């Protein structure tokens, strides 16, 4: 009993271990704006193709930038389907795999697409992360109608020569519509295209923690030039900038 009491007293005399600094945390569900470095399209993409992006806006935690602009994000095409010749729209699924800060610190995850450029005609299913091309039903109907109208005009001319313009118009319209329909059936629907410079949002699937030592960017070098859009999809807001001007950063309230 005396020996036990001595042990307890000795332990009480030991200095308490100091706790390390609280890590800087980026919560799961945080949306991080990205800019495409390369281009991806359902016309050429296949499952397993890599895509490369970089962050375009600072992400903050406890008043400190933890993910600065210019950090690299790598991703993968998990599925790519071209639009059908008769029906079915093109579909593209992307997955984000890793984040590399300018100083080389890396984190792995499995994040999804949470947003695409608001002016793009392509659609995003946020629950699945599926990007779908614009439907072509309207343009297909216009192609058939234009073919019918052109055929009718030619039919009228041919029918006038034979003395039966009405019959010629009907035959010409039918032939023109058939030709237009054949053209539609031989043409695929629009592809999903994310060009260089396109802006997308990544939604984190898990918390990312960093220590103060991992957030030392003093030797990271100067910031790189912003990526230019290749014209496939608008890369900025309505004023043409990559992102609207804001003070502060994501995760920090404006003063």
Secondary structure, DSSP 8 states (H G I E B T S, - for coil): -HHHHHHHHHHHHS---------EEE-TT-EEEEEESS-EETTT--TT-EEEEEE-S-EEETTEEEE-TT-EEEEEEEEEE---SSS---EEEEEEEEEE-TTS-EEEEEEEEEEE-TT-S-EEETTTTEEE----HHHHHHHHHHHHHHHHHHHHHHHHHHT-HHHHHHHHHHHHHHHHHHHHHTS-----EE-TT-EEEEE-SS-EEE-TGGG--TTS-S--------SSS--S-TTS-SS---SSBBTB---
